[in-house]
Amino acid sequence: MIRDIADVRRNYTGDDLDTSTSPDTPLPLFQDWLALALENEPYDANAMTLATVDSQGLPHARIVLLKGIDDQGVVFYTNYQSHKGSELANVPHAALVFWWPTIQRQVRIEGRVWQIDAQESEAYFLSRPRNSQLSAWISQQSVEIPDRSWLEERKHRFEQVYDGQPVKRPNHWGGYRIEPSMIEFWQGQQDRLHDRLRYSRHEGHGWLKVRLAP
């Protein structure tokens, strides 16, 4: 018997989050929260929901993995010919959501997106396990396929192609960087009086930091 979903709730008891004690720019705070999540979340603390829009303005969301962060933004890798790849080619803007239930925190990021340079994609590709490298060739991501045996046949084929030699990075596979224009931090608190802190980038004026009602 499934529980009544309306009765599923949690009373949060997180640390305080306030404009007076937070840094002037969002990156140090995000790095601190991510480090804590990596220490405390049992699985996939670097998982993030990526939302894009298609040419009709319809939204689409899926989980991808954060693989890099620096002053320019956050990086993930995928097939450029996938649905999200074509959507980002048409509308180069995206939204991200991180949810870390163990530490009762959420981060939202919005910004413009571009493909990273080939050298950066190449360096990351070479660091991947061999089977993960092969999967970039095996799976034509988002294409309709008849059954799992189709994947197994392609796996066997590419294992033969690259038998005894390094796996080359496909030109259709690489990274995207999202340059944040907005980062919002959410800290769960008692009685639904949660803390929300939003940083918005203003060209020539740095970051504006404000507190939002929960």
C-alpha positions as CSV (number, residue, x, y, z in Angstrom):
1,M,0.0,0.0,0.0
2,I,1.5,3.3,-1.0
3,R,1.5,6.0,1.7
4,D,-0.7,9.1,1.2
5,I,1.8,11.3,-0.5
6,A,0.2,14.4,1.0
7,D,1.4,13.2,4.4
8,V,5.0,12.9,3.4
9,R,6.9,15.8,5.0
10,R,10.1,16.6,6.9
11,N,11.0,19.2,9.5
12,Y,14.3,20.7,8.6
13,T,16.9,21.9,11.1
14,G,19.7,23.4,9.1
15,D,22.5,25.9,9.8
16,D,21.7,29.6,9.5
17,L,22.3,31.2,6.1
18,D,22.3,35.0,6.0
19,T,23.5,37.9,3.8
20,S,25.7,39.3,6.6
21,T,27.8,36.2,7.1
22,S,28.0,34.9,3.5
23,P,30.7,35.8,1.0
24,D,30.3,38.7,-1.5
25,T,30.5,36.3,-4.4
26,P,28.8,32.9,-4.8
27,L,31.6,30.6,-5.9
28,P,33.3,30.2,-2.4
29,L,30.0,29.4,-0.8
30,F,29.1,26.9,-3.6
31,Q,32.5,25.2,-3.3
32,D,32.0,24.9,0.5
33,W,28.6,23.4,0.1
34,L,29.7,21.0,-2.6
35,A,32.6,19.8,-0.5
36,L,30.3,19.2,2.5
37,A,27.9,17.3,0.2
38,L,30.7,15.1,-1.2
39,E,31.6,14.2,2.3
40,N,28.1,13.5,3.5
41,E,25.8,12.4,0.7
42,P,26.0,8.6,0.2
43,Y,25.5,8.7,-3.6
44,D,26.1,11.1,-6.5
45,A,26.6,14.4,-4.6
46,N,27.7,15.8,-8.0
47,A,24.4,14.9,-9.7
48,M,22.5,17.9,-10.9
49,T,19.2,18.4,-12.8
50,L,19.8,20.1,-16.1
51,A,16.9,22.0,-17.6
52,T,16.8,23.2,-21.2
53,V,14.2,24.4,-23.7
54,D,13.6,23.2,-27.3
55,S,12.9,25.3,-30.4
56,Q,9.1,25.4,-29.4
57,G,9.9,26.8,-26.0
58,L,9.1,23.5,-24.2
59,P,11.2,22.6,-21.2
60,H,13.1,19.4,-20.7
61,A,15.0,18.2,-17.7
62,R,17.3,15.3,-16.8
63,I,20.1,14.4,-14.4
64,V,23.7,14.9,-15.4
65,L,27.0,14.9,-13.5
66,L,29.1,17.9,-12.5
67,K,32.6,17.3,-13.7
68,G,34.3,20.7,-13.2
69,I,34.0,24.1,-11.6
70,D,36.1,27.2,-11.9
71,D,35.7,31.0,-12.0
72,Q,34.1,30.7,-15.5
73,G,31.4,28.3,-14.4
74,V,30.4,24.6,-14.1
75,V,31.2,21.9,-16.6
76,F,29.5,18.7,-17.6
77,Y,30.0,16.3,-20.5
78,T,27.6,14.6,-23.0
79,N,26.9,13.8,-26.6
80,Y,26.5,17.0,-28.6
81,Q,24.0,15.2,-30.9
82,S,21.7,14.3,-28.0
83,H,18.4,16.0,-27.4
84,K,20.0,18.3,-24.8
85,G,22.8,19.0,-27.3
86,S,20.4,20.2,-30.0
87,E,18.4,22.2,-27.5
88,L,21.5,24.0,-26.3
89,A,22.5,24.7,-29.8
90,N,19.2,26.5,-30.4
91,V,18.9,28.1,-27.0
92,P,22.3,28.4,-25.3
93,H,20.9,28.9,-21.8
94,A,20.2,26.4,-19.0
95,A,19.2,26.0,-15.4
96,L,20.7,23.6,-12.9
97,V,19.5,22.2,-9.6
98,F,21.5,20.4,-6.9
99,W,19.6,18.7,-4.1
100,W,21.5,17.3,-1.1
101,P,18.9,15.9,1.4
102,T,21.4,14.7,4.0
103,I,22.7,18.3,4.6
104,Q,19.3,19.8,3.8
105,R,20.5,22.1,1.1
106,Q,19.6,23.0,-2.5
107,V,21.5,25.2,-5.1
108,R,20.0,26.6,-8.2
109,I,22.2,27.9,-11.1
110,E,21.1,29.7,-14.3
111,G,23.2,31.0,-17.1
112,R,24.4,30.9,-20.7
113,V,26.1,27.8,-22.0
114,W,28.8,27.1,-24.6
115,Q,30.9,24.1,-25.7
116,I,34.3,24.0,-24.0
117,D,37.4,23.8,-26.2
118,A,38.4,20.5,-27.7
119,Q,41.6,20.3,-25.7
120,E,39.7,20.4,-22.4
121,S,37.3,17.8,-23.6
122,E,40.2,15.6,-24.8
123,A,41.9,15.8,-21.4
124,Y,38.8,14.7,-19.6
125,F,38.0,11.9,-22.1
126,L,41.5,10.5,-21.6
127,S,40.9,10.3,-17.8
128,R,37.7,8.2,-18.2
129,P,37.7,4.4,-17.8
130,R,38.1,2.6,-21.1
131,N,34.5,1.2,-21.0
132,S,33.2,4.7,-20.5
133,Q,35.3,5.9,-23.5
134,L,33.8,3.1,-25.6
135,S,30.3,4.0,-24.5
136,A,30.7,7.4,-26.2
137,W,30.9,5.6,-29.5
138,I,28.4,2.8,-28.7
139,S,25.4,4.9,-27.7
140,Q,23.8,7.2,-30.2
141,Q,22.3,9.1,-27.3
142,S,18.5,9.9,-27.6
143,V,18.1,7.8,-30.8
144,E,15.3,5.3,-30.8
145,I,16.7,1.7,-30.8
146,P,14.9,-1.7,-31.2
147,D,16.2,-3.5,-28.1
148,R,19.3,-4.0,-25.8
149,S,20.9,-6.4,-28.3
150,W,21.4,-3.5,-30.6
151,L,23.7,-1.9,-27.9
152,E,25.4,-5.2,-27.3
153,E,26.2,-5.6,-31.0
154,R,27.6,-2.1,-31.2
155,K,29.7,-2.7,-28.0
156,H,31.2,-5.8,-29.6
157,R,31.9,-3.9,-32.8
158,F,33.7,-1.0,-31.2
159,E,35.7,-3.3,-28.8
160,Q,37.0,-4.9,-32.0
161,V,37.7,-1.6,-33.7
162,Y,39.8,-0.3,-30.7
163,D,41.3,-3.7,-29.7
164,G,44.8,-3.1,-28.5
165,Q,44.8,0.7,-29.1
166,P,43.6,3.8,-27.3
167,V,40.0,4.9,-27.8
168,K,39.7,8.1,-29.7
169,R,37.3,10.8,-28.5
170,P,34.4,11.2,-30.9
171,N,33.9,14.7,-32.3
172,H,30.3,14.5,-31.2
173,W,31.2,14.1,-27.5
174,G,32.5,16.7,-25.2
175,G,31.9,19.3,-22.5
176,Y,29.7,22.3,-21.9
177,R,30.3,25.1,-19.5
178,I,27.5,27.0,-17.9
179,E,28.5,30.6,-16.9
180,P,26.2,31.5,-14.0
181,S,24.2,34.7,-14.1
182,M,22.3,33.6,-11.0
183,I,23.1,31.3,-8.1
184,E,20.5,30.7,-5.4
185,F,21.3,28.9,-2.1
186,W,18.5,27.2,-0.1
187,Q,19.0,26.0,3.5
188,G,16.2,24.0,5.1
189,Q,14.9,25.4,8.4
190,Q,12.3,24.6,11.0
191,D,8.6,25.2,10.3
192,R,9.2,25.8,6.6
193,L,10.9,29.2,7.4
194,H,13.8,28.2,5.1
195,D,16.8,30.5,4.3
196,R,17.2,31.6,0.7
197,L,20.1,33.6,-0.6
198,R,20.3,34.7,-4.2
199,Y,23.3,36.1,-6.1
200,S,22.7,37.8,-9.4
201,R,25.5,38.9,-11.7
202,H,25.3,42.5,-13.0
203,E,27.8,43.3,-15.8
204,G,30.4,45.8,-14.6
205,H,29.1,45.7,-11.0
206,G,29.9,42.2,-9.9
207,W,27.4,40.2,-7.9
208,L,24.2,41.5,-6.1
209,K,23.3,39.5,-3.0
210,V,19.8,39.5,-1.6
211,R,17.7,37.4,0.9
212,L,14.5,35.9,-0.4
213,A,11.3,34.8,1.4
214,P,11.0,31.0,1.5
